[in-house]
């Protein structure tokens, strides 16, 4: 059953089992949000159209490289974590502990920064997993719909 998307998005793109809401202005992407399956929404501006095009390109080919202007949001530490996440190659994962070691931080702090990532998929926080092979959390959730999205994204990138 398709639901109506929340208001406030400049575009909503459909994906297998979920949607992605795009929040942006004319110059930069402000946030991407996972949504339950819902109606797609036509882009309201040129950047929203480009974000939608690039998200669809990724859904068709997980090796696609994004080139969207992302807003400088978050603390210095959160931006450093996002830079480490962005460097994880498609089809591979790193643990929270591995990123923490590279950053001189703790796995918990890395997990909190991952959960605060405003640009999921583009900054592929789904590639960060728990030690021992567990999924860990996703977008500050420990179960349910969003972990199913994380599983799908990881499987999508491994095909």
Secondary structure, DSSP 8 states (H G I E B T S, - for coil): --B---TT-SEEEEETTEEEEEEE-SS-EEEEEEESSB--B--SSHHHHHHHHHHHHHHH-TT------B---S-HHHHHHHHHHHTS-TT--EEHHHHHHHHTS-HHHHHHHHHT-SBTTTS-GGGEE-GGG----BTTBSSTHHHHHHHHHHHHHH-
